[in-house]
Amino acid sequence: MQTHTATTPFGRRPMTLGLIASQVTAKHIDQDAKVSKWQVFRDIREAKEALGATDRALAILNALLTFHRDEELTGEGNLVVFPSNEQLIRRANGMSPATLRRHLANLVTSGLVIRRDSPNGKRFARKGQGGAIEQAYGFDLSPILARAAEFRELAEAVAAERKAFRLVRERLTICRRDVVKMIEAGINESVPGNWRGFQRRYEAIIARLPRTAPRQALEAISNEMEDLWADVHQTLELFVESQNLNANESHSEHHIQNSSPYPHPTGEDKNGSGNKDEASDTAEHTDNVRSLPRRDLPLGMVLSACPEIAPYADGGQIRTWRDLAAAADRARPSMGVSPSAWQEAVEVMGLQTASIVLAAILQRAEHIRSRGGYLRDLTERAKAQKFSVWPMITALLNARMEALEKAVKPSGAAEPVTGQGDALTTADGPLEISSALRDSMKKKGW
């Protein structure tokens, strides 16, 4: 005689759609299905939060699995275990009966086990001939076998989420440390920059960081912190690059001073007043900005030092300062200089000086990675009255003159002819320097 399989719980416990769904899932088990019960239990333990299972419920599930004698759960075997509450309490480390009942209900609600209650609510098994179990009332472990693949995927997803959370926390921690230390370095080293603004941005970002935050919130905060890191790092990097560039320009200036082709005519000048002049020149270069000429640079000198700006002029010729300013404004977009950086440079330096600076940056464009950032740095130095265009132009002009002389004067050749002006040709185009300008540069030591 066949017995009806119980589908509803005993007593006052209600029937729910979740219980029906668990029973439907348990029905669709292949006869050849086979899983390791302890491997599935480890997957369930990893995904317990996603499943809604509690720690105590998992302890009870572990005890229930021990009542299943085989190491594997199979579709052909009997998956109903029927321990008494006393046996479960003993194997669940002695939890109270009320706690046991509460967490058994959690296992059922989570869909991990199914209640197969007897008519009187007792758990037992009825055996037939030969000792085989014909009918068992207790807890059905079929959902564990039926949902084994689901539990494995959940466990992998939880592990991936845990790893992503750990990585974003590490990224945020390192980024916070870098930003704080770089801001301190910028302030301590007196680097030009909006350090107070950087500090306010940092404090505003940290203020939105809760004590316990989900990964998505940490991702958003970390992205903001990385943007701040990029701005602070770029400020320091541009300053270091500008210092290296200024050092090279300063070296070129000293080279011009020490390579004057005009020797002292008398021994008195060499041994007497000449020493005073040399000492005076050295003292002047200690503060080269203050010792530079106060007058404006000649336009011809600028064009000779920076011929790359000429193609941007209307008609390819620059005759006035207005033409130079128009050419600089046309060259600016191709150099990656933003309108705001150009406008700020014009306001601080003036249109003429800003145009000269842009022409000089264009001339050395291949050596400057961030032209806009370099222009902003020079603008900040100009605000502090620590910048002059004279060293830039004289260094560029000297470099072109040296390259020109090497190109047009082979070994053993005569000195180049000079008259009203020198007109020499290089690969970059004609370099025209008047005799008066050349003599003035030599006398000044440029």
Residue pairs with C-beta under 8 A, 6 or more apart in sequence:
3 126
3 134
3 135
5 116
6 115
6 116
6 117
6 118
6 137
7 15
7 19
7 20
7 23
8 15
8 19
8 117
9 15
9 19
9 108
9 115
9 117
10 115
10 117
10 118
10 119
10 120
10 121
11 121
13 105
13 115
18 109
18 111
19 108
19 114
19 115
21 111
22 108
22 111
22 114
22 143
23 114
25 111
25 143
25 146
25 147
26 114
26 140
26 142
26 143
26 146
28 146
29 75
29 142
29 145
29 146
30 75
31 75
31 76
32 75
33 74
33 75
33 145
33 146
33 148
34 72
34 73
34 74
34 75
35 72
35 73
35 144
35 145
35 148
36 71
36 72
37 65
37 68
37 70
37 71
37 72
37 73
37 141
37 144
38 65
38 71
40 73
40 144
40 145
40 148
40 151
40 152
41 58
41 61
41 62
41 65
41 144
42 155
43 148
43 151
43 152
43 154
43 155
44 51
44 53
44 58
44 61
44 112
44 144
44 151
44 155
45 58
46 154
46 155
46 158
46 159
47 151
47 154
47 155
47 157
47 158
48 54
48 55
48 58
49 158
50 154
50 157
50 158
51 110
51 111
51 112
51 151
51 154
52 106
52 109
52 110
53 61
53 106
53 107
53 110
53 112
54 103
54 106
56 92
56 95
56 99
56 102
56 103
56 106
57 103
57 104
57 106
57 107
57 110
57 112
59 92
59 93
59 95
59 103
60 88
60 92
60 100
60 103
60 104
60 107
61 107
61 112
61 113
62 92
63 83
63 88
63 91
63 92
64 81
64 83
64 88
64 107
64 113
64 139
64 141
65 141
66 91
67 81
67 82
67 83
67 87
68 79
68 81
68 141
70 77
73 79
73 141
73 144
73 145
74 145
75 145
78 133
78 136
79 140
79 141
79 142
79 145
80 116
80 125
80 136
80 137
80 138
80 139
80 140
80 141
81 136
81 138
81 139
81 141
82 123
82 124
82 125
82 136
82 137
82 138
82 139
83 91
83 123
83 138
84 123
85 97
85 100
85 101
88 100
88 104
89 95
89 96
89 97
89 100
92 100
95 103
104 139
107 113
107 139
108 114
108 115
111 143
111 147
112 143
112 144
113 139
113 140
113 141
113 143
113 144
114 139
114 140
114 142
114 143
115 139
115 140
116 136
116 137
116 138
116 139
116 140
117 137
118 124
118 137
122 137
123 137
123 138
123 139
124 136
124 137
124 138
125 133
125 135
125 136
125 137
125 138
126 133
126 134
126 135
126 136
127 133
127 134
128 134
144 151
161 215
164 215
165 215
165 218
168 215
168 218
168 219
168 222
169 218
171 222
171 226
172 218
172 221
172 222
172 225
175 222
175 225
175 226
175 229
176 206
176 225
178 229
178 233
179 198
179 202
179 225
179 228
179 229
179 232
180 202
182 229
182 232
182 233
182 236
183 195
183 198
183 199
183 202
183 232
185 191
185 236
186 193
186 195
186 198
186 232
186 235
186 236
187 195
191 235
191 236
191 239
192 239
192 377
192 380
192 381
192 384
193 232
193 235
193 236
193 239
193 380
198 228
198 231
198 232
201 228
202 225
202 228
205 221
205 224
205 225
205 228
208 221
209 221
210 217
213 221
234 370
234 373
238 370
238 373
238 374
238 376
238 377
239 377
241 368
241 369
241 370
241 374
242 374
242 377
242 378
242 381
245 364
245 367
245 368
245 374
246 391
248 395
249 391
249 392
249 395
250 288
250 391
252 394
252 395
252 398
252 399
253 285
253 288
253 391
253 394
253 395
253 446
254 285
255 398
256 394
256 398
256 441
256 445
256 446
257 281
257 285
257 445
257 446
260 442
260 445
261 442
262 442
264 270
264 274
281 445
284 291
285 291
288 388
288 391
289 385
289 386
289 387
289 388
292 388
292 390
292 391
293 390
293 444
296 352
297 356
297 389
297 390
297 393
298 437
299 318
299 320
299 321
299 324
300 432
300 433
300 434
300 437
301 393
301 397
301 433
301 437
302 324
302 356
302 359
302 393
303 309
303 310
303 318
303 324
304 397
304 400
304 431
304 432
304 433
305 360
305 363
305 393
305 394
305 396
305 397
305 400
306 356
306 359
306 360
306 362
306 363
306 393
306 396
307 363
307 428
307 429
307 431
308 359
308 362
308 363
308 365
308 428
309 318
309 324
309 327
309 328
309 331
309 358
309 359
309 362
309 363
310 316
310 317
310 318
310 327
310 429
312 327
312 328
312 330
312 331
313 323
313 324
313 326
313 327
313 330
314 323
314 326
314 327
317 323
318 324
318 327
321 352
321 355
324 352
324 355
324 356
324 359
325 351
325 352
325 355
327 355
327 359
328 354
328 355
328 358
328 359
329 342
331 358
331 359
331 362
332 339
332 342
332 358
335 358
335 361
335 362
335 365
335 371
335 372
336 370
336 371
336 372
337 358
337 371
337 372
337 375
338 372
341 372
341 375
341 376
341 379
342 354
342 358
342 375
344 376
344 379
345 354
345 357
345 358
345 375
345 376
345 378
345 379
345 382
346 354
348 354
348 379
348 382
348 383
349 357
349 379
349 382
353 382
353 389
356 389
356 392
356 393
357 375
357 378
357 389
357 392
358 375
360 389
360 392
360 393
360 396
361 368
361 371
361 374
361 375
362 371
363 396
364 396
365 371
368 374
378 387
381 387
390 446
394 441
394 446
397 433
397 441
397 446
398 446
400 426
400 428
400 431
401 431
401 433
403 426
404 424
404 426
404 431
405 416
407 426
407 427
408 416
408 424
408 425
408 426
409 415
409 416
416 422
416 424
418 435
418 438
419 435
420 434
420 435
421 432
421 433
421 434
421 435
422 431
422 432
422 433
422 434
422 435
422 438
423 430
423 431
423 432
424 430
424 431
424 432
425 431
